[in-house]
Amino acid sequence: MKIKSEKAYEDLRNERPQFWNNLSYNNKFDMNTLKLEFEDILDAEKRLKRFAPFFQRVFEDTKKTKGIIESKVFKIEKASREIEKYEKIKIPGKIYLKGDHSLPISGSIKARGGIYEVLCLAEKIALESGMLRLEDDYGKLAEDKFKDLFNKYSVAVGSTGNLGLSIGIMSAVLGFKVTVHMSCDAKEWKKEMLRSKGVIVREYESDFSYAIAQGRKEAQRDPNCHFVDDENSKELFLGYSVSALRLKKQFEDMDILVDQEHPLFVYLPCGVGGGPGGVTFGLKWVFGENVHPIFVEPVQSASMLLGMVTGMYNNISVQDIGLSNRTIADGLAVGRSSEFVGRFVEPIVAGFATFEDNELYDLLKILYDTENIALEPSALSGFKGIKMLLSTQEGKKLLSDINLENKMDKATHLVWATGGRMVPKDVMMADYNKASYKL
């Protein structure tokens, strides 16, 4: 094991919140050297557009957007001022919220990658059957004859919650038999919602890595079963990446500049890595050297940071260094990160921030009271990235390394809110009541 930073490793072992300035980061990295290309993102965008008529037919909440699954960028001026008080810092530039908590169909960022992979499978089966052509109106996929076709196949996935929701809801609507293997961290309401859709839910007393391993093993016994592999899936990765194309247009419409004088920092909650990795891949193609992605993880589940600092990726787990992998941020409760994602995005992730759980409740309360935005705890993680970037020696070193310390007054901070709309009101208020901060 060749440790890249002894301090970062010791902070991990001792459960100390930190910012790590990624030594491999190159903000001018040549994206053409990666195995996936910009054309792959454009291809994913085209596929999503082909399915837009289907979405409009079967999901009421996609009709206003003409079948496009996308979220708004929110101005959060009141919350920004309150967060400055809470964190006791002055935040230069402006903070916005990317509202993936309100995405149609499954109410989280997983509505991007998870749904996209199921669409890839459905399209492949339908085209090969001869019942669908690329030039057809994909609204026809809502017909019973396609449900009968898809019912010959099954889908399986391992999940801490939100990926399972997106895969389960989408697969069931199309007609696939679907099984979600849920880790011990999964919330009860997510399991109940899946079962209400006709999804088989298998529960485990162990964590995400075990659940995904069991799901993979079971799927291998069935030649007609497609396993959505959150640790290694190119389709999931590309589904997330499309968001960058949409974000560019949203920024243009809102007159938000991103250039050398107006840097963009994007704060991404990180579990196994697929969601933030795919988004980062898209962002770097769209905004190039002017965007700086930062992954944010709980101190007890900082698996991507651990894998990168040690160079061991998925060959080391947080439990190996004495961490519990227990966190209220259930979507981030991953002890072993994706090697595929870690190696792929290592040169394009600016840094990592870690945080302690109890702060998420306070931030949840702040967002709800100031902006009337309801998020699940893990979706508040990004705000801790801002604090750690601006207030730590390592964060300040990153800004110095990329020559931005004198340009932060014109910076845009985009916090990616990864889930919240589907959370039952009583569950949301229970989390709200755990906050100790008084506005």
C-alpha positions in Angstrom: 0.0 0.0 0.0 1.5 3.3 -1.1 -0.1 6.1 0.8 -0.3 9.4 -1.1 -0.8 11.5 2.1 0.0 10.3 5.6 -2.0 13.1 7.1 -5.1 12.3 5.1 -4.8 8.6 6.0 -4.4 9.4 9.7 -7.4 11.7 9.6 -9.4 9.0 8.0 -8.4 6.4 10.7 -9.1 8.9 13.5 -12.5 10.0 12.2 -11.4 13.6 11.8 -13.3 15.7 9.2 -10.9 16.9 6.6 -10.3 18.4 3.1 -7.9 16.5 0.9 -6.4 18.3 -2.0 -6.2 15.6 -4.7 -2.6 15.3 -5.7 -3.6 13.8 -9.0 -5.9 16.6 -10.0 -5.2 18.3 -13.3 -7.7 21.0 -14.1 -6.4 21.1 -17.7 -6.5 17.4 -18.1 -7.0 16.2 -21.7 -10.4 14.5 -21.6 -9.7 12.9 -25.0 -7.3 10.4 -23.3 -10.2 8.8 -21.4 -11.8 5.6 -22.6 -15.3 7.2 -22.7 -15.8 10.2 -25.0 -18.1 13.2 -25.3 -19.9 11.3 -28.1 -20.9 8.8 -25.5 -22.7 11.5 -23.5 -24.4 12.8 -26.6 -25.5 9.2 -27.4 -27.0 8.9 -23.9 -28.8 12.2 -24.3 -30.3 11.0 -27.6 -31.6 7.8 -26.0 -33.2 9.7 -23.2 -35.0 11.9 -25.8 -36.2 8.8 -27.6 -37.9 7.6 -24.4 -39.5 11.0 -23.7 -42.9 10.0 -25.3 -42.9 6.9 -23.1 -42.3 8.9 -20.0 -45.1 11.3 -20.8 -47.5 8.4 -21.2 -46.8 6.6 -18.0 -45.5 9.3 -15.5 -47.7 12.2 -14.8 -44.9 14.3 -13.4 -43.0 14.3 -16.7 -45.7 15.9 -18.8 -44.8 19.5 -18.0 -41.2 18.8 -19.1 -42.4 16.9 -22.2 -40.8 13.7 -21.0 -37.4 15.1 -20.1 -36.2 14.1 -16.6 -34.4 17.2 -15.3 -34.2 19.3 -12.1 -34.0 23.0 -11.5 -31.1 25.1 -10.3 -32.3 26.9 -7.2 -31.2 30.3 -6.0 -30.9 29.9 -2.2 -29.9 33.4 -0.9 -31.7 33.1 2.4 -30.1 29.7 3.1 -26.7 31.0 2.0 -26.8 33.8 4.6 -27.9 31.4 7.3 -25.3 28.8 6.4 -22.6 31.5 6.8 -23.8 32.1 10.3 -24.0 28.4 11.1 -20.5 27.7 9.7 -19.1 31.0 11.0 -17.5 31.7 7.7 -17.8 34.2 4.9 -18.6 32.5 1.6 -17.2 34.4 -1.4 -19.3 34.1 -4.6 -22.8 32.7 -4.8 -24.3 29.4 -3.8 -26.9 27.5 -5.8 -28.6 24.2 -5.3 -29.0 21.6 -8.1 -32.4 20.2 -7.2 -32.0 16.5 -8.0 -34.1 15.9 -4.9 -37.1 16.9 -7.0 -36.3 14.8 -10.1 -39.4 13.1 -11.6 -40.2 9.4 -11.2 -37.9 8.6 -8.2 -37.0 11.9 -6.6 -33.2 11.5 -6.4 -30.0 11.7 -8.6 -30.5 8.0 -9.2 -33.3 8.9 -11.5 -30.5 9.7 -14.0 -28.2 6.7 -14.0 -30.6 4.1 -12.6 -33.4 4.8 -15.0 -31.0 5.2 -17.9 -29.6 1.8 -17.5 -33.0 0.2 -17.4 -33.9 2.1 -20.6 -30.7 0.8 -22.3 -31.8 -2.8 -21.5 -35.4 -2.3 -22.6 -34.4 -0.7 -25.9 -31.9 -3.5 -26.7 -34.5 -6.2 -26.0 -37.3 -4.4 -28.0 -35.0 -3.7 -31.0 -33.7 -7.2 -31.1 -37.3 -8.6 -30.9 -38.2 -6.6 -34.0 -41.1 -5.0 -32.2 -39.4 -1.6 -32.1 -37.4 0.5 -34.5 -35.2 3.5 -33.6 -37.4 5.8 -35.6 -40.6 4.7 -33.9 -42.5 6.8 -31.3 -41.3 5.2 -28.1 -44.6 5.9 -26.5 -45.7 2.5 -27.8 -43.5 0.9 -25.2 -46.3 1.5 -22.7 -48.5 -1.0 -24.6 -49.2 -4.4 -23.0 -47.4 -6.3 -25.7 -44.1 -4.8 -24.6 -44.9 -5.5 -21.0 -45.4 -9.1 -22.0 -42.1 -9.0 -23.8 -40.1 -7.5 -20.9 -41.8 -9.8 -18.4 -39.7 -12.6 -19.8 -36.6 -10.9 -18.3 -35.7 -9.7 -14.8 -33.5 -7.0 -13.3 -31.6 -7.0 -10.1 -29.6 -4.4 -8.2 -27.9 -3.9 -4.8 -28.7 -0.7 -3.1 -28.7 1.4 0.1 -32.0 2.9 -1.1 -32.3 5.5 -3.9 -30.7 3.4 -6.7 -33.1 0.6 -5.7 -36.0 3.0 -5.9 -35.1 4.2 -9.4 -34.3 0.8 -10.8 -37.4 -0.8 -9.1 -39.9 1.8 -10.2 -38.7 2.0 -13.8 -38.3 -1.8 -14.2 -41.7 -2.5 -12.8 -43.5 0.0 -15.0 -41.9 -1.4 -18.1 -42.9 -5.0 -17.1 -39.6 -6.5 -15.9 -39.5 -8.8 -12.9 -37.2 -6.9 -10.5 -35.4 -7.7 -7.2 -33.6 -5.1 -5.1 -31.0 -6.3 -2.6 -31.0 -3.8 0.2 -28.3 -3.3 2.8 -28.9 -2.7 6.5 -28.6 1.1 6.0 -31.7 1.3 3.7 -34.6 3.2 5.1 -37.8 1.2 5.9 -40.0 3.6 3.8 -37.9 2.9 0.7 -38.4 -0.8 1.1 -42.1 -0.4 1.6 -42.4 1.9 -1.5 -40.6 -0.7 -3.6 -42.9 -3.5 -2.4 -45.9 -1.4 -3.2 -44.7 -1.4 -6.8 -44.5 -5.1 -7.0 -40.7 -5.2 -6.5 -39.1 -8.1 -4.6 -36.9 -6.7 -1.8 -34.3 -8.8 -0.2 -32.9 -7.4 3.1 -29.4 -8.0 4.6 -28.0 -7.3 8.0 -24.7 -6.4 6.3 -23.7 -3.3 4.3 -23.9 -2.3 0.7 -20.8 -4.3 -0.5 -22.4 -7.5 0.8 -25.8 -6.6 -0.7 -24.4 -6.0 -4.1 -22.3 -9.1 -4.0 -25.4 -11.2 -3.1 -27.3 -9.5 -5.9 -24.6 -10.2 -8.4 -24.3 -13.8 -7.4 -28.1 -14.4 -7.6 -28.3 -12.7 -11.0 -25.5 -14.9 -12.4 -27.8 -18.0 -12.0 -30.4 -16.6 -14.3 -29.4 -16.0 -18.0 -32.4 -13.7 -18.5 -31.5 -11.5 -15.5 -29.7 -8.2 -16.0 -27.7 -7.1 -13.0 -27.3 -3.3 -12.5 -23.7 -3.2 -11.1 -23.3 0.1 -9.3 -19.6 -0.6 -8.9 -18.8 -1.2 -12.5 -21.6 0.1 -14.8 -20.8 2.3 -17.8 -24.5 2.8 -18.5 -25.1 4.2 -15.0 -22.1 6.4 -15.4 -23.2 7.9 -18.7 -26.8 8.4 -17.5 -25.4 10.7 -14.8 -23.1 12.5 -17.2 -26.0 13.9 -19.3 -26.8 16.3 -16.5 -23.8 18.5 -17.5 -25.3 19.2 -20.9 -28.6 20.3 -19.2 -26.7 22.3 -16.6 -24.9 24.4 -19.2 -28.2 25.5 -20.7 -29.6 26.3 -17.3 -26.6 28.4 -16.4 -26.9 30.3 -19.7 -30.6 30.9 -19.1 -29.8 32.2 -15.6 -26.8 34.4 -16.8 -24.4 32.4 -14.6 -21.0 32.7 -16.1 -18.4 29.9 -16.0 -15.0 31.0 -17.3 -11.4 31.7 -16.0 -12.7 34.7 -14.0 -15.8 32.9 -12.8 -14.8 29.5 -11.5 -17.4 26.8 -10.8 -17.1 24.5 -7.7 -19.5 21.6 -7.7 -20.0 19.6 -4.4 -21.1 16.0 -4.9 -22.2 13.6 -2.2 -20.3 10.3 -2.8 -21.2 6.7 -2.0 -19.8 4.0 -4.2 -18.9 6.8 -6.7 -21.1 6.2 -9.8 -23.3 9.3 -9.5 -20.7 11.9 -8.6 -18.2 10.2 -11.0 -20.6 10.4 -14.0 -21.6 14.0 -13.2 -17.9 14.9 -12.9 -17.1 13.3 -16.3 -19.9 15.3 -17.9 -19.0 18.6 -16.2 -15.3 18.3 -17.3 -16.4 17.9 -20.9 -18.7 20.8 -20.8 -16.9 23.3 -18.6 -13.3 22.1 -18.9 -10.6 23.7 -16.7 -13.1 26.1 -15.2 -15.1 23.6 -13.1 -13.7 21.9 -10.0 -15.7 18.9 -8.7 -15.4 18.1 -5.0 -16.6 14.7 -3.6 -18.1 14.8 -0.1 -18.3 11.8 2.2 -19.2 10.9 5.9 -16.2 10.3 8.1 -17.4 6.8 8.8 -17.9 5.9 5.1 -15.2 7.8 3.2 -14.6 4.9 0.9 -13.7 6.8 -2.2 -11.2 9.0 -0.4 -9.7 6.0 1.3 -9.4 4.1 -2.0 -7.7 7.0 -3.7 -5.4 8.0 -0.8 -4.1 4.5 -0.5 -4.2 3.7 -4.2 -6.1 0.5 -3.4 -9.5 1.6 -4.6 -12.0 -1.2 -4.0 -9.3 -3.5 -2.5 -9.7 -1.7 0.8 -12.8 -1.0 2.9 -13.4 1.6 5.6 -13.9 -1.3 8.1 -10.3 -2.3 7.4 -9.1 0.8 9.1 -11.5 0.6 12.0 -14.4 2.7 10.7 -18.0 1.6 11.2 -19.5 2.5 7.8 -22.6 3.6 9.8 -24.1 7.0 8.8 -27.4 8.7 8.7 -26.6 9.6 5.1 -27.9 6.2 4.0 -27.1 6.7 0.3 -23.4 7.3 1.2 -23.1 4.3 3.5 -20.6 2.5 1.3 -17.5 0.8 2.8 -15.8 -0.1 -0.5 -15.8 2.3 -3.5 -15.9 1.5 -7.2 -12.4 0.9 -8.7 -13.8 1.7 -12.2 -15.0 5.1 -11.1 -12.0 5.9 -8.8 -9.4 5.2 -11.5 -11.5 6.9 -14.2 -12.1 10.2 -12.4 -8.9 10.5 -10.3 -7.3 13.2 -12.5 -10.5 15.2 -12.7 -11.7 15.4 -9.1 -10.3 18.5 -7.4 -10.6 17.3 -3.8 -12.5 15.5 -1.1 -14.3 16.7 2.0 -15.5 14.6 5.0 -18.0 15.5 7.6 -19.7 14.3 10.8 -23.2 13.2 10.7 -24.9 15.4 13.3 -24.3 18.5 11.2 -26.6 17.2 8.5 -29.7 17.6 10.7 -28.9 21.3 11.3 -28.4 21.9 7.6 -31.6 20.1 6.8 -33.4 22.5 9.2 -31.8 25.5 7.7 -32.8 24.6 4.1 -36.4 23.8 5.2 -36.9 26.9 7.3 -35.3 29.4 4.9 -36.2 28.0 1.4 -39.0 25.5 2.2 -36.8 22.8 0.5 -37.1 19.4 2.0 -34.0 17.2 1.6 -33.0 13.8 3.0 -29.8 14.0 5.2 -27.3 12.8 2.6 -28.4 15.5 0.2 -27.1 18.2 2.6 -23.5 16.8 2.4 -22.4 19.2 -0.3 -22.7 22.2 2.0 -20.0 20.7 4.2 -17.7 20.7 1.1 -17.9 24.5 0.9 -17.0 24.9 4.6 -14.0 22.5 4.3 -12.7 24.1 1.0 -12.7 27.6 2.4 -11.6 27.0 6.0 -8.9 24.3 5.9 -5.3 24.6 5.0 -5.6 21.9 2.4 -8.6 23.6 0.8 -6.8 26.9 0.6 -3.8 25.1 -0.9 -6.1 23.8 -3.7 -7.2 27.3 -4.5 -3.6 28.4 -4.6 -2.5 25.5 -6.7 -5.1 26.4 -9.4 -4.6 30.1 -9.0 -8.1 31.0 -7.9 -7.5 32.5 -4.4 -8.1 36.0 -5.8 -11.1 35.0 -8.0 -13.4 33.5 -5.4 -15.6 36.6 -5.1 -16.9 35.7 -8.6 -17.1 32.0 -8.0 -20.2 29.8 -8.3 -20.7 27.1 -5.7 -23.2 24.4 -6.8 -24.4 22.0 -4.2 -25.9 18.8 -5.7 -29.0 17.9 -3.7 -29.2 14.2 -4.3 -32.6 13.2 -2.8 -35.6 14.2 -0.8 -38.9 14.5 -2.7 -40.0 10.9 -2.0 -39.3 11.1 1.8 -42.6 10.7 3.8 -43.5 13.9 5.7 -43.3 12.2 9.1 -39.8 10.9 8.3 -38.7 14.3 7.1 -40.0 16.0 10.3 -38.4 13.4 12.5 -35.0 14.3 11.0 -35.9 18.0 11.2 -36.6 17.7 14.9 -33.2 16.2 15.5 -31.5 19.5 14.6 -30.0 21.5 17.5 -29.4 24.7 15.6 -31.7 27.6 16.3 -32.3 30.1 13.4 
